[in-house]
Amino acid sequence: MKYSRYSAFLLLLFCLGKTTVFSQENVNAKILNTVRDNLIALKAVAQNNDEIYKYDYSYLFFLLKKGPNGNYSKNSQSGKFSLEPYEEKELAILNVNIQKNEEINIFLFLRKNGVLISKDSLRFFTIDNENEMVLDESEFEIKGIVVDEAITKIGKDFHEYFYQIYNLSGNKYPFIITIKEKPSFGRSSIISIEVDDNKIDEFYSKPDEEYLRAIAISTLQKLSLYAKQRKLLYKNNRI
């Protein structure tokens, strides 16, 4: 099976994509895809554009599928990797079916020591008829995504509480919220909530639902303030 950055699409199936590099690491994230009938095969790739050996990198390959009824399903793969000079390495493969009126968003994040260095994203969607207008990629904003990188049951419980409260709040921010977790002393861990590599909140985990829900509500308040500041900064940068 041959992969390409933009493969030939089925009738009424469209794909939009964007690659972003955040540092001078010279390592790029790429999502390759091929389409056969209604099956999309996705391949996560990391490319070293340097003559230096790269090590201690991590990846998250994340797929979010929206059904015709508005419900979401997700699939993700993650791991560690290293790269020889000028090497292009396959990190993971995902296969997914797409049907009429469905939408699929795919993200690949590459990090070095927890810092995002490059990402790639693709968006597949179908439309009802050929005459319906397809918007330009720059007009799309993917909203309401929360990435779960928790490693313990408490961390994953917090993710569920946060996601529930986030959905009920009615706000869907145009940026990806990532919930991270790292070990701490004893059986505890440190959970952080990050956006655009900015740490919005951080706390020590505790197996207490009321405590976790209170933190989730507090974090959403901080996210609301961050979103306003982010919007103002973006507006000023365009002047």
Buried (B, 14 or more C-beta within 10 A) or exposed (E): EEBEBEBEBBEBBBBBBEBEBBEEBBBBBBBBBBBEEBEBBBBBBBBBBBEEEBEEBBBBBBBBBBEEEEEEEEBBBBEEBEBEEEBEBEBBBBEBEBEEEBBBBBBBBBBBEEEBBBBBBBBBBBBEEEEEEEEEEEEBEBEBBBBBBBBBEBBBBBBBBBBEBBEEEEEEBBBBBBBBBEEEEEEBBBBBBBBEEEEBBBBEBBEEEEBBBEBBEEBBEEBEEBBEEBEEEEEEEEE
